[in-house]
């Protein structure tokens, strides 16, 4: 393939792709799968592919993938607010604040009323400082925080400013609480689970999480991984040859 054809490749020119990430996939897994699919389908060696906001492996939902020249938009796309739905379980904690690690402590929760839960949710609205989970991809001295945690090394996680724009309680069936939140860039919903439990004088951890919106982009408009791979291959099949005479 010559340079003329590469430049006219629609993914090299730049596309924004919405993907509904499945559980147990990292955001980097999705990026790599799409990059490999494009390079194989269009028979080219290199193409830039990146994502606008990491989603935890145990979470599902919207990931924005940018290709080619559209990767220049990643910084701006990453700044957009994000909406999630999910479930907290009260009365227990885990080191990772979710299901990645086993329960390490249990607490009473039978004293918690619906009114207390609604009041706790309202208390998180607005700007605040949040401490990220140690089991996260945050870089500390050139090393991922989760690597320190998995090696048993203690690290100090510094708080960061976040904004909780909306915090809606969708259902209460103790010990489970279903919720919907709209938050700023950099907000960890796992940390919100930890803090929610503390606010109720109990414990809490996250059992499921789905990202439903990033800015005006919605998960309802996203491709499954299988469907976006099919779309890329179809685009390659219909891509006209641009070989020089």
Secondary structure in CASP SS format (residue, H / E / C, confidence):
PFRMAT SS
TARGET T0000
AUTHOR 0000-0000-0000
METHOD secondary structure of the structure
MODEL  1
X C 1.00
X C 1.00
X H 1.00
X H 1.00
X H 1.00
X H 1.00
X H 1.00
X H 1.00
X C 1.00
X H 1.00
X H 1.00
X H 1.00
X H 1.00
X C 1.00
X E 1.00
X E 1.00
X E 1.00
X E 1.00
X E 1.00
X E 1.00
X E 1.00
X C 1.00
X C 1.00
X C 1.00
X C 1.00
X C 1.00
X H 1.00
X H 1.00
X H 1.00
X H 1.00
X H 1.00
X H 1.00
X H 1.00
X H 1.00
X H 1.00
X H 1.00
X H 1.00
X H 1.00
X H 1.00
X H 1.00
X H 1.00
X H 1.00
X C 1.00
X C 1.00
X C 1.00
X C 1.00
X C 1.00
X C 1.00
X E 1.00
X E 1.00
X E 1.00
X C 1.00
X C 1.00
X C 1.00
X C 1.00
X C 1.00
X C 1.00
X C 1.00
X C 1.00
X E 1.00
X E 1.00
X E 1.00
X E 1.00
X E 1.00
X E 1.00
X E 1.00
X E 1.00
X H 1.00
X H 1.00
X H 1.00
X H 1.00
X H 1.00
X H 1.00
X H 1.00
X H 1.00
X H 1.00
X H 1.00
X H 1.00
X C 1.00
X C 1.00
X C 1.00
X E 1.00
X E 1.00
X E 1.00
X E 1.00
X E 1.00
X E 1.00
X E 1.00
X E 1.00
X E 1.00
X C 1.00
X E 1.00
X E 1.00
X E 1.00
X C 1.00
X C 1.00
X C 1.00
X C 1.00
X C 1.00
X C 1.00
X C 1.00
X C 1.00
X E 1.00
X E 1.00
X E 1.00
X E 1.00
X C 1.00
X C 1.00
X C 1.00
X C 1.00
X C 1.00
X C 1.00
X C 1.00
X H 1.00
X H 1.00
X H 1.00
X H 1.00
X H 1.00
X H 1.00
X H 1.00
X H 1.00
X H 1.00
X H 1.00
X C 1.00
X C 1.00
X E 1.00
X E 1.00
X E 1.00
X E 1.00
X E 1.00
X E 1.00
X C 1.00
X C 1.00
X C 1.00
X C 1.00
X C 1.00
X C 1.00
X C 1.00
X E 1.00
X E 1.00
X C 1.00
X C 1.00
X E 1.00
X E 1.00
X H 1.00
X H 1.00
X H 1.00
X H 1.00
X H 1.00
X H 1.00
X C 1.00
X C 1.00
X C 1.00
X C 1.00
X C 1.00
X C 1.00
X C 1.00
X C 1.00
X E 1.00
X E 1.00
X E 1.00
X E 1.00
X E 1.00
X E 1.00
X E 1.00
X E 1.00
X E 1.00
X E 1.00
X E 1.00
X E 1.00
X E 1.00
X E 1.00
X E 1.00
X C 1.00
X C 1.00
X E 1.00
X E 1.00
X E 1.00
X E 1.00
X E 1.00
X E 1.00
X E 1.00
X E 1.00
X C 1.00
X C 1.00
X C 1.00
X C 1.00
X C 1.00
X H 1.00
X H 1.00
X H 1.00
X H 1.00
X H 1.00
X H 1.00
X H 1.00
X H 1.00
X H 1.00
X H 1.00
X H 1.00
X C 1.00
X C 1.00
X C 1.00
X C 1.00
X E 1.00
X E 1.00
X E 1.00
X E 1.00
X E 1.00
X E 1.00
X E 1.00
X E 1.00
X E 1.00
X E 1.00
X E 1.00
X C 1.00
X C 1.00
X E 1.00
X E 1.00
X H 1.00
X H 1.00
X H 1.00
X C 1.00
X E 1.00
X C 1.00
X H 1.00
X H 1.00
X H 1.00
X H 1.00
X H 1.00
X H 1.00
X H 1.00
X H 1.00
X H 1.00
X H 1.00
X H 1.00
X H 1.00
X H 1.00
X C 1.00
X C 1.00
X C 1.00
X C 1.00
X C 1.00
X C 1.00
X C 1.00
X C 1.00
END
